[in-house]
Amino acid sequence: MKRTLAALIALGLSATAALADYPEKPVQVVVGYSAGGGTDVMARTVAQFLERELGAGASVVVKNMPGAGGQIGFTEVARAAPDGYTLGTFNLPAALALTHDREADYDVNSYTYLANFVEDPNTITVAASSPFQTLDELLTAARTDPGAITVGLSSLGGNDHFSANMMAVASGADFTLVPFKGASSARTAIMGGHVAAGTMTLGQTTSFPDELRVLAVLSDKRSPFRPDVPTAKELGFDVQMSSLRGIVAPAGLDPALAEHLRAALTAVNDNPEFQAMMAEQGNPIAFMVGDDFAAIAAAQDAIAAKIWEETPWK
């Protein structure tokens, strides 16, 4: 008993000493997308505040590893040593949707979930010049003439695609889905009337108030960025989908270090300067930490698996 107690005390002291020295070298945050995009902007904003919270001259650097829809970056983090020096951005549902339509070296259990910062809800959006003034008008047209209503998506197998699929199931509408190479291309097509509607995130509409009409937000409550726009649930359709962006580490991270990082990221989120900067960027904060973030990841993975099984997109 004495030996066991001594061993536990020694282990605790060792962990405490390790945390006291952390970080001894730069902490890297891997971003699976190009510089300048929404995920990259979030990562760089979090990184500069995380440096302050880690203290003692900590350095947090962002490393962009774009390609394969983010898969290269997500794989890099999953394969890294769980020592706290490689973190990564994690996008839901995109990161886990990729594991269903192709071979992937990671899954939902490949990460230690630290904190989610952004939840950008999807929308049902039309051009400002569209004849559809309400969601009901759009859905009625899609039911009356199946396939006639085209819906632009940033890509297949992501939150835009899942939003359109879930809305069709909930409403009985029959859309023709039109995938593009990215959100900006889809938005241009919507604004130009080349497609009847789109399911882009709210953050991708906010800079175009004169060109786009948002008919509904796919979240459980109205967005402070557009409090005038009703949720789909208010209009009778219990459909919720969004783009989440958070920070993860590889699976197997020491629990004490994981809690240390979660505490630091919580302090980042609590910083009024950080909150103001995120608001200025149009990043809607939905902070979740630890188990709550992991639960959302599991739920999003289940949605992706179900849609892939019922209507595979490749």
N, C-alpha and C positions, 0 to 999 in steps of 0.2 A: 504494500500500500504506500509506504514511504517513497519507494523507488518510483512508483507510478506518479505520485504527486510531484516529486522532484522533476520528473521528465516533463510533466505538463507545465510546471512553472518555467522550466528552461525553454520550452517551446514558445510559451507566451512572451518571455523576455526576448527571444530571438525575433519573433514577429514584430514586436515593438521597436526593436533596434532597426530592423529592415525598413519599417515605415518611417522612422526618424531620418534615415538616409535617403529615402525616395523623394524625388528622382535624382539619381546620380549622373544621368546623361539625358539628352533630349528625348522627350516623349513624342512619338510620331502619330499623327492622325491621318489615316489613309482615306482618301476620297475617291470613290470609283467613277467619278465624272470629271469633266474638264473644268479648268479654272473659270470662274465668273458665273457659273450657274447657281441655282438656288441652294443646292446642297453644299457647294464649295463656299458660298457666302456665309451660310450658317456655321460651317466648320471653322472658318477663319475668325468669326466673331466669338464663338465659344472658346477657341484656342487662346485668344489674347486675354480673356478673363480667367481662364483656367490657369494660365501661368501665374497670375497674381495669387490665386487661391492656394496653389501648391507651394508657393513661396520659395525662399532660399535660392533665388536665382534660377528657378525652373525655366526650362525652355520647352515650348510645345510647338511643333512644326507640322504644317500640313503638307502631305505628299499626294499629288494627283496621279491616279493610275486609271485613266479612262479606258473604256473598251468593253465590248460584249454586253452592253446594257448595264454596266456596273459590276458584272460578274468578276472581272479581273480584280477589282478592289476588294469585293466581298470575300473572294477566295484568299487573297493575300492576308487578310486579318484572321480568317479561320485557321490558316496554316501557321501563323506566327506563334512564337513562344509566349505562353501566358504569364509574362513577367511585368506587365504594366507599362511596357515601353512601346507597344504597338496597340493603338486603339484605331477605331475606324468609324466612319459614318455608316448608318444603316437605314435604308429606305424601305418602307413598307407601303404597299404589298410587293413592290418591284423585286426586292432582293430574294424573297421566298418564292415568288411566282416563277422566277428563272429556274428554280430547282425542279419544276414540274414539266417544263417544255423542252428540257435539254439535260445532258449529263452535267452534274455539278459536284464539286468536291466539298460541299458544305450543305447543311440543312438547318432547321430551326434550333437544333440542339448544339450547334457548333460555336455558340457565343455566350459570353457573360454579358447580360443586359444591364447597362449602367443607367442611362437616362435618355428619355426622348424629349426633344425640345419643341419641335414644330408639328402641328397637325393642320394641314392645308386642305379644307374640305373640297370635294368635287362639287360641281354645279351642273345644272342643265342651262345652257346658254345659247342664245341665238344672236344674229346680227341685229343692230339697232334698227335696221331697215326691214326686218322680218315682219311678215303679216301676223306672226304668232305673238300675242301680247301676254299670254299666260301659259303655264304648264298644261293646264287642262286642254287648251286649244291645240297645243302640239300633240299631246297624247291621243286626243280624239282623231286628229288627222292620221296618226300612225295606226290606229285601230281600223279606221274607215277604209284606208287604202294601204294594205299591208306591204311593207317594203319601200313605200314611196318616200318616207322620211329618212334622209341620210344623216348620219351622226358622225362627225369628225372626231378622231382619237389621235393622241400623240403617238400611240403604238398599240399593238396587241399585247395582251398578257400583263397589263398594268392597271393602275387605279382608274384611268379613263375607260378602259375596256370593261372592267368589272362593274363600273357605275352604270354604263349603258345596259349591260346584261341584266343587272339586278333591277333596274328601272323597268325594263321590258317585262321581266317575270312578274314584278309587283303590279304593273298596270295593264298587262295584256296587250301592250303595244308591240308592233313588229317593225323594228328598225333595220335599215341597211347600214352596216358599220363600214366606215372608211378610214383605215389607219394611215397616218402620215409619219414622216421621219422627224418626230419631235413636236413639242407643244407649240412652238412658234409657227411652224408650217400649218398645223391644225387650226390655230387661231386665225391666221391669214385667210384660210379657206372659209372659215365661219364668217369673218367680217366681209369677205367678198361675195358671200351668198353661194359659194360653190358647194356647200353642204347646208342642210337645213338647220342643223344644231350641232352642239358639241358638249362634251362632258369634262372640260378642263377644270383645273382647280381654281378656287376663288382668287388666289394670289396671282394667277396668270391673267385675270380679267381686270384687276384693279387699276391698271394704268391706261385702260381703254374705255372709260365710261361713256364716251360719245359714239363708240363704234360697236359696243356689245350690250346686249340686254340679258341680264341674269334672271332666269325665271324661277329658279329654286336652288337652295343650297342643301347638299346631302349630308347634313349633320344633325345632331340631336337638339341643337339650339341655334338660334340666329347668330350670325357672326357680327362682332363689334365693328368689323370693317365694312359690312353692308347690312346694317340693322333693318333696313327697309325691305329686304328680300326674305320671303318666307322659306321655311325648311320644307322638304318634300313630305316629312311626317305631318306637318301642319296641314298639308294639302291632301292627306289621306294615304300616303305611300311611305311605309316604314323602311326607307332605304338610306343607309349611311355608308359612305365610302370617302376616303381621304388619302392624302399622301403624307406619311409620317416620316420625320427625319430625326434620328437620334444618334447616340454614341454607344458603341459596344466594344468589348475586348474579346480575345479568344476564350473559348470554354476552358475551364480549369484554373482560372485566375484565383489566387489565394483569397479566401473570403475576407480577411482583414483588409487587404489591399483594395478589394472590390468595394468594400464599405467606405474606405478612405476616399476613393475616387467618386463614389456616389455623393458623399458629403461635400466634396469640393464642387461637383457639378450642381448640386442643390444650391450652394452658396453663389455660384455663377448666376443661376436663374433668379435668385432673390435680389441680385444687385440692380437697383433702379436704373443705373446707367446702361446695363445690358438690356433691360426691358425696353428702354427708350430706343436703343439702337435697333433692336429687332423690330419694333413697331415701325420705325422709319423705313426699314427695308421691306415692310409689308409681310413680315414673317409672323403668322398667328401662332402664339405660344400655347402649347398644351403639354405642360411638364408632367412627365411620369417617370418614376424611378424604380429600379430593381424589378421586383416581382410583377408589378403592374405593367411595366414595359414588356416583360417576358410573356405575360398573359395576352397582351394585344398582339404580339408577334405570333403566338400559337393560334389565335383566332383568325388572323389574316391568312396564315398558312392554310387553315382549314377551308376558308373561302376560296382561295386559289385552287386547292386540290379539287373541290367540288365543281368549280366552273370548268377546270381542265377535263375532268371526267365526263361532264355532261356536254360541253361544247368546246372541244380542244381547238386552240387557236393556231396550231401549226400542223 
